[in-house]
Amino acid sequence: MFTFKSVQALIFEANRFTQVGNQLALKAFYGEHKSAFLFFGNRYDLGQEELTDVYQDACIVLFEKLKAGKLDDINSSLKTYLFGIGKNLIFKRFG
């Protein structure tokens, strides 16, 4: 029979597992699209360091929107949405 404490412990472990899984998924997504974004960003005549900074910021914006549930109704892939965020950041900073 489960006690209140054992249920709390189970919920805590499930949440921790979900957080670890989410972190691994975010790391994988970040690594999967970085080189393609840097290649895409070369057309804007920026250095690799600047493009890497833009990519990191674009990923942060995307991840925050995902976490807030603001991307439930997008009509594109997450990669396309990420590149759009990055393009907008480039225009804001360097355009």
ZIRA-V446880 format. One record per residue. N is the residue number from 1. SS is DSSP state (h for helix, s for strand, l for the rest). D_FIRST is the distance of its C-alpha to the first C-alpha in Angstrom with 2 decimals. Layout:
BEGIN
N|SS|D_FIRST ; N|SS|D_FIRST
END
This chain:
BEGIN
1|l|0.00 ; 2|l|3.78 ; 3|l|6.54 ; 4|h|9.97 ; 5|h|11.43 ; 6|h|9.38 ; 7|h|10.16 ; 8|h|13.64 ; 9|h|14.04 ; 10|h|13.24 ; 11|h|15.74 ; 12|h|18.15 ; 13|h|18.22 ; 14|h|18.74 ; 15|h|21.54 ; 16|h|23.04 ; 17|h|23.14 ; 18|h|24.80 ; 19|h|27.29 ; 20|h|28.20 ; 21|h|28.65 ; 22|h|30.79 ; 23|h|32.87 ; 24|h|33.53 ; 25|h|34.51 ; 26|h|36.83 ; 27|h|38.42 ; 28|h|39.02 ; 29|h|40.54 ; 30|h|42.69 ; 31|h|44.02 ; 32|h|44.54 ; 33|h|46.93 ; 34|h|48.68 ; 35|h|51.65 ; 36|h|52.29 ; 37|h|52.28 ; 38|h|54.68 ; 39|h|56.93 ; 40|h|56.78 ; 41|h|57.57 ; 42|h|60.65 ; 43|h|62.64 ; 44|h|62.47 ; 45|l|64.34 ; 46|l|61.81 ; 47|l|61.05 ; 48|h|57.94 ; 49|h|56.65 ; 50|h|57.11 ; 51|h|55.47 ; 52|h|52.50 ; 53|h|52.10 ; 54|h|52.32 ; 55|h|49.77 ; 56|h|47.27 ; 57|h|47.84 ; 58|h|47.57 ; 59|h|44.21 ; 60|h|42.97 ; 61|h|44.19 ; 62|h|42.56 ; 63|h|39.18 ; 64|h|39.24 ; 65|h|40.11 ; 66|h|37.29 ; 67|h|34.78 ; 68|h|36.19 ; 69|l|35.98 ; 70|l|39.77 ; 71|l|40.36 ; 72|l|38.54 ; 73|l|41.90 ; 74|l|44.17 ; 75|l|46.52 ; 76|l|46.98 ; 77|l|45.10 ; 78|h|43.50 ; 79|h|46.24 ; 80|h|48.97 ; 81|h|47.41 ; 82|h|47.16 ; 83|h|50.81 ; 84|h|51.82 ; 85|h|50.19 ; 86|h|51.97 ; 87|h|55.27 ; 88|h|55.03 ; 89|h|54.32 ; 90|h|57.33 ; 91|h|59.56 ; 92|h|58.39 ; 93|h|58.99 ; 94|h|61.91 ; 95|l|63.44
END
